[in-house]
Amino acid sequence: MTPNDADEYTGDDSIKSSTTTKQHDVPKFLLQLFDILEAESSAVIKWADDGGSLQILDPVRATQEILPKYFSHNNFQSFQRQLNYFGFRKWTKTKTYICTFSHPCFKKNEPDKLQLIKRKSVPKRTRINGHLVTERRPVITKKRSTDGSSTSTTPCPIRPYGLPLGRPPPAILSEEMK
């Protein structure tokens, strides 16, 4: 979307609409997505009949013809990743065979709800004793026993099975393959 007289480009991938009494920042990606659904060929990408989701009918044409017009890339996976960052959910194949995404605040004819959609934050990663640790993941630190037999104080991120990250022992691998 290019700014016009009614819009003010803020330079941080947001556009402030001056047509409303209250100014709200809406991420540029969401405005562009809304514009795509309004302006582009419904044979490629369109609103679902109920207006509650977007359908990508031809991902190849969307990649070649539409994405380069609105974004600085023509990578469909990057487009999907942006949808995921903003909390859109891809419908499963049991619901539809068409590539469909929805968000409770992304509705046809309701651009005022775009301000309610926020980009998800990336979990913080920190280094502890030389290991990258995501703060959302529980961490266990091995403690030294009273006789001093344990030498490791390295934090170990937890994985399913309660084992440190890495390859599970062969016994667990063989259990999974059954």
C-alpha positions as CSV (number, residue, x, y, z in Angstrom):
1,M,0.0,0.0,0.0
2,T,1.3,3.4,-0.9
3,P,0.5,6.2,1.4
4,N,-2.0,8.8,0.2
5,D,-3.4,12.0,1.5
6,A,-5.5,10.3,4.2
7,D,-2.6,8.1,5.4
8,E,0.7,9.0,7.0
9,Y,3.7,6.7,6.6
10,T,5.5,6.3,9.9
11,G,8.6,4.7,8.5
12,D,8.4,1.7,10.8
13,D,6.2,-0.6,8.6
14,S,3.1,0.9,10.1
15,I,0.6,3.3,8.7
16,K,-1.4,5.7,10.8
17,S,-4.8,6.5,9.4
18,S,-5.7,10.1,9.8
19,T,-9.3,9.5,8.8
20,T,-10.3,8.1,12.2
21,T,-10.5,10.2,15.3
22,K,-8.2,7.9,17.2
23,Q,-4.9,7.1,15.4
24,H,-3.9,3.4,15.5
25,D,-0.8,1.8,14.2
26,V,-1.5,-1.1,11.8
27,P,1.4,-3.2,10.5
28,K,2.1,-2.6,6.9
29,F,1.9,-6.4,6.1
30,L,-1.8,-6.5,7.3
31,L,-2.7,-3.4,5.2
32,Q,-1.1,-4.9,2.2
33,L,-2.8,-8.3,2.8
34,F,-6.2,-6.5,3.0
35,D,-5.4,-4.6,-0.2
36,I,-4.4,-7.8,-2.0
37,L,-7.7,-9.4,-1.1
38,E,-9.7,-6.4,-2.3
39,A,-7.7,-5.7,-5.5
40,E,-6.2,-8.9,-6.9
41,S,-7.7,-11.6,-9.0
42,S,-10.1,-13.8,-7.1
43,A,-8.9,-16.7,-9.2
44,V,-5.6,-16.5,-7.3
45,I,-6.4,-15.2,-3.8
46,K,-9.7,-14.2,-2.3
47,W,-11.9,-13.9,0.7
48,A,-13.8,-17.0,1.6
49,D,-17.5,-16.8,0.9
50,D,-18.3,-16.0,4.6
51,G,-15.6,-13.2,4.7
52,G,-13.9,-14.8,7.7
53,S,-10.8,-16.3,6.0
54,L,-8.5,-15.8,3.0
55,Q,-8.1,-18.5,0.4
56,I,-5.1,-18.9,-1.8
57,L,-6.4,-20.8,-4.8
58,D,-3.2,-20.7,-6.9
59,P,0.0,-20.4,-4.8
60,V,2.2,-20.5,-7.9
61,R,0.5,-17.5,-9.5
62,A,0.4,-15.7,-6.1
63,T,4.1,-16.1,-5.9
64,Q,4.9,-15.0,-9.4
65,E,2.3,-12.2,-9.9
66,I,1.0,-10.9,-6.6
67,L,3.7,-11.1,-3.9
68,P,6.3,-9.1,-5.9
69,K,3.8,-6.2,-6.3
70,Y,3.3,-5.8,-2.6
71,F,6.4,-7.1,-0.9
72,S,10.1,-7.1,-1.6
73,H,10.1,-10.8,-2.3
74,N,8.3,-13.5,-4.2
75,N,8.8,-16.2,-1.6
76,F,5.6,-18.0,-0.6
77,Q,7.1,-19.5,2.5
78,S,8.1,-16.0,3.8
79,F,4.5,-14.9,3.1
80,Q,3.2,-17.9,5.1
81,R,5.7,-17.2,7.9
82,Q,4.4,-13.6,8.2
83,L,0.8,-14.9,8.4
84,N,1.9,-17.2,11.2
85,Y,3.8,-14.4,13.1
86,F,0.5,-12.4,13.1
87,G,-1.4,-15.4,14.5
88,F,-3.2,-16.6,11.4
89,R,-4.0,-20.3,11.5
90,K,-3.8,-22.5,8.4
91,W,-6.8,-24.7,8.1
92,T,-6.1,-28.5,8.0
93,K,-6.9,-30.6,5.0
94,T,-9.8,-32.1,6.8
95,K,-11.5,-28.7,6.7
96,T,-10.6,-27.7,3.2
97,Y,-8.2,-28.6,0.3
98,I,-7.7,-25.0,-0.6
99,C,-4.9,-23.2,1.2
100,T,-6.9,-21.2,3.7
101,F,-5.8,-19.0,6.6
102,S,-8.0,-17.2,9.2
103,H,-7.6,-14.9,12.2
104,P,-10.5,-13.9,14.5
105,C,-9.8,-10.2,13.8
106,F,-9.2,-10.4,10.1
107,K,-12.6,-10.1,8.4
108,K,-13.9,-8.8,5.1
109,N,-15.3,-5.3,5.3
110,E,-13.9,-4.8,8.8
111,P,-10.5,-3.0,8.3
112,D,-10.9,-1.3,11.7
113,K,-10.2,-4.7,13.4
114,L,-6.7,-4.8,11.9
115,Q,-5.4,-2.7,14.8
116,L,-6.2,-5.6,17.1
117,I,-3.8,-8.0,15.3
118,K,-0.3,-7.9,16.8
119,R,2.8,-9.6,15.7
120,K,4.0,-12.4,18.0
121,S,7.2,-11.8,19.8
122,V,10.1,-14.1,19.2
123,P,11.2,-15.9,22.3
124,K,14.3,-14.5,23.9
125,R,17.4,-16.7,23.6
126,T,20.2,-16.3,26.1
127,R,23.6,-17.9,26.6
128,I,24.1,-19.8,29.8
129,N,27.5,-21.5,30.2
130,G,28.0,-21.3,26.4
131,H,24.7,-22.9,25.5
132,L,21.9,-21.1,23.7
133,V,18.7,-21.4,25.8
134,T,15.2,-20.3,24.9
135,E,13.6,-18.7,27.9
136,R,10.2,-20.5,27.3
137,R,11.9,-23.9,27.6
138,P,12.4,-25.3,31.1
139,V,16.0,-25.7,32.1
140,I,17.6,-28.1,34.6
141,T,21.0,-27.6,36.1
142,K,22.8,-30.6,37.4
143,K,23.9,-30.1,41.0
144,R,27.1,-31.4,42.5
145,S,26.6,-34.2,45.0
146,T,27.9,-33.9,48.5
147,D,30.8,-36.3,47.6
148,G,31.7,-34.2,44.6
149,S,31.1,-37.0,42.1
150,S,29.1,-34.9,39.6
151,T,31.2,-32.5,37.6
152,S,28.6,-31.0,35.3
153,T,26.8,-27.7,36.1
154,T,25.8,-27.1,32.5
155,P,22.1,-26.3,32.0
156,C,20.2,-29.0,30.0
157,P,17.1,-27.9,28.1
158,I,14.4,-30.6,28.5
159,R,13.0,-32.6,25.6
160,P,10.2,-35.1,25.6
161,Y,11.3,-38.2,27.5
162,G,13.1,-36.0,30.0
163,L,16.4,-36.3,28.2
164,P,18.8,-33.5,27.3
165,L,18.5,-32.2,23.7
166,G,20.2,-34.3,21.2
167,R,19.7,-37.7,19.7
168,P,17.6,-40.0,22.0
169,P,19.2,-43.3,23.0
170,P,18.7,-46.3,20.6
171,A,16.1,-47.9,23.0
172,I,13.8,-44.9,22.6
173,L,14.3,-44.7,18.8
174,S,13.3,-48.3,18.4
175,E,10.2,-47.7,20.6
176,E,9.1,-44.8,18.4
177,M,9.4,-46.9,15.2
178,K,7.1,-49.6,16.4
